[in-house]
Amino acid sequence: MQWTDIHDIAIELAEAHPNVDPIAVNFVDLRNWIMELPDFEDDPSRCGEKILEAIQAAWIEELE
């Protein structure tokens, strides 16, 4: 997965952290959790706040 695989990342995060409210996750933790996903293989420097916001929003949608 790459940073642009927003929906796939959101699904993986929902499965990896089922008891976490994504609204309460700060961007530092979110970025670290994404980079820890087993299928994630992208350059950490390519991540920005807009990408993290999109992933967080997709994660919230995934839970609804």
Phi, psi and omega in degrees: 000150178241169179303330182281353178275060190302312183291321178296319178296317180300318178296315180297319179295319179298322179285322183284333183228068187293337183258015183257135173275112184299337179294329184272358183275128177280162186293331178295312178295317181302313180299316179296317180296321179296314182293339178275349180298137186300328183265003183277126182216070178223164181287122180303332181287348179276359183268135176229176182299322180297321178294316179296321177298317180294319179294316179299317179296320179293324177295317177299314178299322181299326182278343182277000000 
